[in-house]
Amino acid sequence: MTPKNIIDQIEHLFGRQPEAYMIRLINDALIDLSSKKREYTVSSNTTLEQYKRWYSLDDQVIDIIKVEILSSDSRYVKIPKLADPHHLLRDDTDGSDDSLT
């Protein structure tokens, strides 16, 4: 939808309006939209697979805030590597070797 379409619809419903008023309405809508876009978060669940270290992400992912795993005692445990990137896990190696550390 273009600004011209929005203005045409408003003028169709409410009659001719001053240009400054229309621009102010569009600016207010853009500010409201941008604040919602910045604060929009989605939670996602996936089933863990045995011996699988890396999982693919959806193309729409911009940032990962936290990752938690449901333990056997029904409590969520935060993965420390993503919770605090300054304290990486020791011996955390690439998937090139077959270690499960």
C-alpha positions, 0 to 999 in steps of 0.5 A, spaced: 500 500 500 502 506 498 501 513 501 497 515 495 492 509 496 492 511 504 490 518 502 485 516 497 482 512 502 482 517 508 479 522 503 474 517 500 471 516 507 472 523 511 473 528 505 478 532 503 483 533 508 489 538 509 496 536 506 500 537 513 494 533 517 495 527 512 503 527 512 502 527 520 498 521 520 502 517 515 508 519 520 505 517 526 503 510 523 510 509 521 513 511 528 508 506 531 509 501 526 517 501 527 516 500 534 512 494 533 517 491 528 523 493 533 519 489 539 517 483 535 519 477 538 517 469 537 518 463 541 520 457 537 520 449 539 524 444 536 525 436 538 532 435 539 535 429 535 540 424 538 548 426 536 546 432 532 550 438 534 548 443 529 540 445 527 538 450 521 535 456 522 529 459 519 531 465 514 527 470 517 531 469 524 535 476 525 537 475 532 537 469 538 536 472 544 536 465 548 536 458 548 533 453 553 533 446 553 527 442 557 531 437 562 529 430 564 526 433 570 521 438 566 526 444 568 528 449 562 536 449 562 539 455 559 545 454 554 551 457 557 554 459 550 548 463 548 547 466 555 554 469 556 558 469 550 564 471 554 565 465 557 565 460 552 565 452 554 572 449 554 574 444 549 568 446 544 570 444 538 567 444 531 563 439 528 569 436 524 571 431 529 566 426 532 567 428 539 560 430 543 563 435 548 
